[in-house]
Amino acid sequence: MPSSKGWREGALTSIYDIASKSVVTVNPYDSLALVRELMIKHSIGRVVVVDGGRPVGIITKKDVVRFLAADDSDRSLIEIPASEVMSVGLITVKPDVDVKDASKLMLKRGVSSLLVVGEGGGLMGIATKTDVCRYYGEMCRGLFKVRDFMSRDVIYVKPLHSMFRIMNLMVKHNISRVVVVDEEFRPIGIVTSTDLTFYMSSLKPVKHAAFESLPSSIIMTAEDVMTKNPLTIGEDEDLSEASRVMVDRRISGLPVTGVDGRLTGIVTKTDIVKATASIK
């Protein structure tokens, strides 16, 4: 297994060093409307809920979608408190934990972020998979190739597979992206859970006669929802390059292709975290 020997001098080691110090927070009684506004304003996927300076919960985009899909009340977002939507099983670390051990904790607990807290439990920062990827891209060039950590069992669909098929695949395999391929197995698009969020409201049954005559063209397919011409990376590329591209382009996964351009796998931020956790 490659070691960290050869990293440029002064490489960061503690999770606090790579964590974001300016954490976007709300109070438990703040509204979901404010949470949404902050996510959009700061282009972030999670907001920490604090009470008296201490973290008591976290709200991710998935939490919001899950809550709204199940909520049968007539309340607007401004009437829903953050405390109803937040997840309370917080995973925290001390600031002196190193990046490798923090990466192992992310993988073990199946989370995308860790809250960095001080001795008194006060919030000091938040470290996400993106922060680990940024660290790997800057500090770990030459350690691994993409093929060393990419997933070869790629979940894919054809352009005319329905949106419902895509959602079923995401739920069944617990994934947040599906690659769309053409007849020659070349990636032509990618559909993420974020892409589907826009259409969530249409999945709830509407009992009204007016909807019985809707044309079949309303059924969305992969080609209607997908991001076309997705960025790809070769399996022989350095893994740090994949990490850099994901951070720079604000994406969480890259289809991997062979020399013939056909899909051979996918590499994600989680794979970068796995690589970081494996470094000696």
GUZAZA-489345 format. One record per residue (C-alpha): residue number from 1; residue in one letter; chain; x, y, z negated. Coordinates in nm, 2 decimals. Each point is the difference from the previous one (the first is absolute). Layout:
// GUZAZA-489345
- resi  resn  chain  X  Y  Z
- NUM  a  A  X  Y  Z
...
END
This chain:
// GUZAZA-489345
- resi  resn  chain  X  Y  Z
- 1  m  A  0.00  0.00  0.00
- 2  p  A  0.14  0.34  0.10
- 3  s  A  0.11  0.22  -0.29
- 4  s  A  -0.01  0.37  -0.06
- 5  k  A  0.37  0.03  0.06
- 6  g  A  0.06  0.26  0.28
- 7  w  A  -0.29  0.23  -0.10
- 8  r  A  0.11  0.35  0.03
- 9  e  A  0.14  0.13  -0.32
- 10  g  A  -0.24  0.16  -0.24
- 11  a  A  -0.29  -0.22  0.10
- 12  l  A  -0.31  0.05  -0.21
- 13  t  A  -0.07  -0.27  -0.26
- 14  s  A  -0.28  0.10  -0.24
- 15  i  A  -0.37  0.00  0.10
- 16  y  A  -0.03  0.36  -0.15
- 17  d  A  0.26  0.12  0.25
- 18  i  A  -0.21  -0.10  0.30
- 19  a  A  -0.35  0.07  -0.16
- 20  s  A  -0.21  0.30  0.09
- 21  k  A  0.01  0.24  -0.30
- 22  s  A  -0.29  0.23  0.11
- 23  v  A  -0.28  -0.24  -0.06
- 24  v  A  -0.35  0.10  0.12
- 25  t  A  -0.23  -0.06  -0.29
- 26  v  A  -0.37  0.05  -0.11
- 27  n  A  -0.18  -0.03  -0.33
- 28  p  A  -0.25  -0.28  -0.07
- 29  y  A  -0.29  0.24  0.03
- 30  d  A  0.11  0.16  0.33
- 31  s  A  -0.22  -0.08  0.29
- 32  l  A  0.07  -0.25  0.29
- 33  a  A  -0.04  0.30  0.23
- 34  l  A  0.31  0.15  -0.16
- 35  v  A  0.19  -0.33  0.04
- 36  r  A  -0.09  -0.01  0.37
- 37  e  A  0.10  0.36  0.04
- 38  l  A  0.34  -0.06  -0.16
- 39  m  A  0.07  -0.32  0.21
- 40  i  A  -0.07  0.20  0.32
- 41  k  A  0.19  0.31  -0.11
- 42  h  A  0.31  -0.19  -0.10
- 43  s  A  -0.02  -0.29  0.25
- 44  i  A  0.02  -0.26  -0.27
- 45  g  A  -0.17  -0.33  -0.07
- 46  r  A  -0.04  0.01  -0.37
- 47  v  A  -0.07  0.25  -0.29
- 48  v  A  0.10  -0.07  -0.36
- 49  v  A  -0.26  0.06  -0.27
- 50  v  A  0.14  0.15  -0.32
- 51  d  A  -0.13  0.09  -0.34
- 52  g  A  0.21  0.21  -0.23
- 53  g  A  0.30  -0.04  0.23
- 54  r  A  -0.02  -0.38  -0.01
- 55  p  A  -0.10  -0.22  0.30
- 56  v  A  -0.33  -0.18  -0.06
- 57  g  A  -0.09  -0.11  0.35
- 58  i  A  0.07  0.03  0.37
- 59  i  A  -0.22  0.05  0.30
- 60  t  A  0.11  -0.13  0.34
- 61  k  A  -0.18  0.03  0.34
- 62  k  A  -0.09  -0.36  -0.03
- 63  d  A  -0.16  0.07  -0.34
- 64  v  A  -0.21  0.28  0.15
- 65  v  A  -0.12  -0.21  0.29
- 66  r  A  -0.08  -0.29  -0.22
- 67  f  A  -0.19  0.22  -0.24
- 68  l  A  -0.20  0.18  0.26
- 69  a  A  -0.09  -0.32  0.19
- 70  a  A  -0.15  -0.15  -0.32
- 71  d  A  -0.16  0.32  -0.15
- 72  d  A  -0.37  0.01  0.06
- 73  s  A  -0.06  0.33  -0.18
- 74  d  A  -0.10  0.32  0.18
- 75  r  A  0.29  0.20  -0.15
- 76  s  A  0.23  0.22  0.21
- 77  l  A  0.37  -0.03  -0.05
- 78  i  A  0.00  0.31  -0.23
- 79  e  A  -0.23  -0.19  -0.24
- 80  i  A  0.22  -0.31  -0.03
- 81  p  A  0.27  0.03  -0.27
- 82  a  A  0.35  -0.14  0.06
- 83  s  A  -0.04  -0.22  -0.30
- 84  e  A  -0.26  -0.21  0.18
- 85  v  A  0.22  -0.06  0.30
- 86  m  A  0.35  -0.04  -0.15
- 87  s  A  0.18  -0.33  -0.06
- 88  v  A  0.12  -0.03  -0.36
- 89  g  A  0.25  -0.28  0.03
- 90  l  A  0.30  0.22  0.03
- 91  i  A  0.35  -0.14  0.07
- 92  t  A  0.27  0.23  -0.16
- 93  v  A  0.38  0.00  -0.02
- 94  k  A  0.26  0.18  -0.20
- 95  p  A  0.21  0.25  0.19
- 96  d  A  0.32  -0.20  -0.03
- 97  v  A  -0.13  -0.31  0.17
- 98  d  A  0.20  -0.06  0.32
- 99  v  A  -0.15  0.00  0.34
- 100  k  A  0.05  -0.38  0.05
- 101  d  A  -0.18  -0.09  -0.32
- 102  a  A  -0.28  0.25  0.07
- 103  s  A  -0.04  -0.16  0.35
- 104  k  A  -0.03  -0.34  -0.17
- 105  l  A  -0.27  0.14  -0.23
- 106  m  A  -0.20  0.14  0.30
- 107  l  A  0.01  -0.34  0.17
- 108  k  A  -0.09  -0.19  -0.32
- 109  r  A  -0.29  0.21  -0.09
- 110  g  A  -0.12  0.06  0.36
- 111  v  A  0.00  0.38  -0.02
- 112  s  A  0.12  0.27  0.23
- 113  s  A  0.10  0.25  -0.27
- 114  l  A  0.15  0.02  -0.34
- 115  l  A  -0.05  0.27  -0.25
- 116  v  A  0.32  0.12  -0.17
- 117  v  A  -0.07  0.09  -0.36
- 118  g  A  0.22  0.13  -0.29
- 119  e  A  0.04  -0.13  -0.35
- 120  g  A  -0.32  0.17  -0.11
- 121  g  A  -0.20  -0.13  0.29
- 122  g  A  0.00  0.33  0.18
- 123  l  A  -0.01  0.00  0.38
- 124  m  A  0.34  0.07  0.16
- 125  g  A  -0.05  -0.10  0.36
- 126  i  A  -0.14  -0.26  0.24
- 127  a  A  0.20  -0.24  0.22
- 128  t  A  -0.17  -0.15  0.30
- 129  k  A  0.09  -0.25  0.27
- 130  t  A  0.07  0.30  0.22
- 131  d  A  0.26  0.12  -0.25
- 132  v  A  0.16  -0.34  0.00
- 133  c  A  0.00  0.00  0.38
- 134  r  A  0.16  0.34  0.01
- 135  y  A  0.27  -0.12  -0.24
- 136  y  A  0.06  -0.32  0.21
- 137  g  A  0.02  0.20  0.32
- 138  e  A  0.26  0.24  -0.14
- 139  m  A  0.21  -0.24  -0.21
- 140  c  A  -0.02  -0.35  0.14
- 141  r  A  0.10  0.01  0.36
- 142  g  A  0.17  -0.31  0.12
- 143  l  A  -0.14  -0.24  -0.27
- 144  f  A  -0.28  -0.17  0.19
- 145  k  A  -0.15  -0.03  0.35
- 146  v  A  -0.37  0.03  0.06
- 147  r  A  -0.03  -0.37  0.07
- 148  d  A  0.13  -0.07  -0.35
- 149  f  A  -0.32  0.13  -0.17
- 150  m  A  -0.27  0.04  0.27
- 151  s  A  -0.31  -0.22  -0.02
- 152  r  A  -0.03  -0.23  0.30
- 153  d  A  -0.36  -0.11  -0.07
- 154  v  A  -0.16  0.31  0.14
- 155  i  A  -0.37  0.06  -0.02
- 156  y  A  -0.11  0.13  0.34
- 157  v  A  -0.31  0.06  0.21
- 158  k  A  -0.09  0.07  0.36
- 159  p  A  -0.13  0.34  0.12
- 160  l  A  -0.37  -0.12  0.01
- 161  h  A  -0.01  -0.16  -0.34
- 162  s  A  -0.26  0.18  -0.22
- 163  m  A  0.07  0.22  -0.29
- 164  f  A  -0.17  -0.25  -0.22
- 165  r  A  0.24  -0.27  0.11
- 166  i  A  0.29  0.23  -0.09
- 167  m  A  -0.14  0.08  -0.34
- 168  n  A  -0.06  -0.37  -0.08
- 169  l  A  0.36  -0.07  0.09
- 170  m  A  0.13  0.28  -0.23
- 171  v  A  -0.21  -0.14  -0.29
- 172  k  A  0.08  -0.36  0.07
- 173  h  A  0.38  0.05  0.02
- 174  n  A  0.02  0.30  -0.24
- 175  i  A  0.17  0.22  0.25
- 176  s  A  -0.05  0.37  0.10
- 177  r  A  0.09  -0.02  0.37
- 178  v  A  -0.07  -0.21  0.31
- 179  v  A  0.20  0.01  0.32
- 180  v  A  -0.19  0.01  0.33
- 181  v  A  0.17  -0.19  0.29
- 182  d  A  -0.07  -0.03  0.37
- 183  e  A  -0.02  -0.33  0.20
- 184  e  A  0.38  -0.02  0.01
- 185  f  A  0.03  0.03  -0.38
- 186  r  A  0.15  0.35  0.02
- 187  p  A  -0.11  0.24  -0.28
- 188  i  A  -0.23  0.27  0.15
- 189  g  A  -0.15  0.14  -0.32
- 190  i  A  -0.03  -0.03  -0.38
- 191  v  A  -0.30  0.03  -0.23
- 192  t  A  0.05  0.09  -0.36
- 193  s  A  -0.24  0.01  -0.30
- 194  t  A  0.02  0.38  0.02
- 195  d  A  -0.13  -0.01  0.36
- 196  l  A  -0.30  -0.20  -0.12
- 197  t  A  -0.07  0.23  -0.29
- 198  f  A  -0.17  0.25  0.23
- 199  y  A  -0.25  -0.27  0.10
- 200  m  A  -0.08  -0.14  -0.34
- 201  s  A  -0.33  0.17  -0.03
- 202  s  A  -0.13  -0.17  0.31
- 203  l  A  0.05  -0.34  -0.15
- 204  k  A  -0.28  0.04  -0.26
- 205  p  A  -0.34  -0.13  0.13
- 206  v  A  -0.25  0.27  0.09
- 207  k  A  -0.36  -0.11  -0.03
- 208  h  A  -0.18  0.22  0.25
- 209  a  A  -0.19  -0.08  0.32
- 210  a  A  0.20  0.27  0.19
- 211  f  A  0.31  -0.20  -0.03
- 212  e  A  -0.14  -0.32  0.16
- 213  s  A  0.03  0.13  0.35
- 214  l  A  0.36  0.12  -0.01
- 215  p  A  0.20  -0.11  0.30
- 216  s  A  0.27  -0.27  -0.05
- 217  s  A  0.26  0.25  0.10
- 218  i  A  0.00  0.13  -0.35
- 219  i  A  0.19  -0.31  -0.11
- 220  m  A  0.36  0.12  -0.04
- 221  t  A  0.29  -0.21  0.13
- 222  a  A  0.37  0.00  -0.07
- 223  e  A  0.07  0.21  0.30
- 224  d  A  -0.25  0.26  -0.13
- 225  v  A  0.17  0.03  -0.34
- 226  m  A  0.37  -0.08  0.06
- 227  t  A  0.29  0.23  0.02
- 228  k  A  0.12  -0.06  0.35
- 229  n  A  0.37  -0.05  0.11
- 230  p  A  0.12  -0.07  -0.35
- 231  l  A  0.36  0.04  -0.10
- 232  t  A  0.19  -0.33  0.00
- 233  i  A  0.35  -0.12  -0.10
- 234  g  A  0.22  -0.28  0.12
- 235  e  A  0.07  -0.29  -0.24
- 236  d  A  0.38  0.05  0.04
- 237  e  A  -0.02  0.37  -0.11
- 238  d  A  0.14  0.09  -0.34
- 239  l  A  -0.27  -0.02  -0.27
- 240  s  A  0.09  0.35  -0.12
- 241  e  A  -0.10  0.14  0.34
- 242  a  A  -0.35  -0.16  -0.04
- 243  s  A  -0.02  0.16  -0.35
- 244  r  A  0.11  0.34  0.14
- 245  v  A  -0.26  -0.01  0.28
- 246  m  A  -0.28  -0.09  -0.24
- 247  v  A  0.09  0.28  -0.24
- 248  d  A  0.05  0.26  0.28
- 249  r  A  -0.32  -0.09  0.18
- 250  r  A  -0.21  -0.05  -0.31
- 251  i  A  -0.10  -0.36  0.09
- 252  s  A  0.00  -0.32  -0.21
- 253  g  A  0.09  -0.26  0.26
- 254  l  A  0.17  -0.06  0.34
- 255  p  A  -0.08  -0.28  0.25
- 256  v  A  0.32  -0.18  0.08
- 257  t  A  0.08  -0.10  0.36
- 258  g  A  0.24  -0.23  0.17
- 259  v  A  0.22  0.09  0.30
- 260  d  A  -0.30  -0.07  0.23
- 261  g  A  -0.22  0.25  -0.18
- 262  r  A  -0.23  -0.27  -0.15
- 263  l  A  -0.11  0.01  -0.36
- 264  t  A  0.21  -0.22  -0.22
- 265  g  A  -0.08  0.14  -0.35
- 266  i  A  -0.08  0.30  -0.21
- 267  v  A  0.21  0.18  -0.26
- 268  t  A  -0.16  0.21  -0.27
- 269  k  A  0.09  0.22  -0.30
- 270  t  A  -0.06  -0.30  -0.22
- 271  d  A  0.28  -0.19  0.20
- 272  i  A  0.23  0.29  -0.07
- 273  v  A  -0.08  -0.02  -0.37
- 274  k  A  0.08  -0.38  0.02
- 275  a  A  0.33  0.08  0.16
- 276  t  A  0.09  0.25  -0.27
- 277  a  A  -0.10  -0.24  -0.28
- 278  s  A  0.23  -0.27  0.15
- 279  i  A  0.32  0.21  0.01
- 280  k  A  0.28  -0.12  -0.22
END
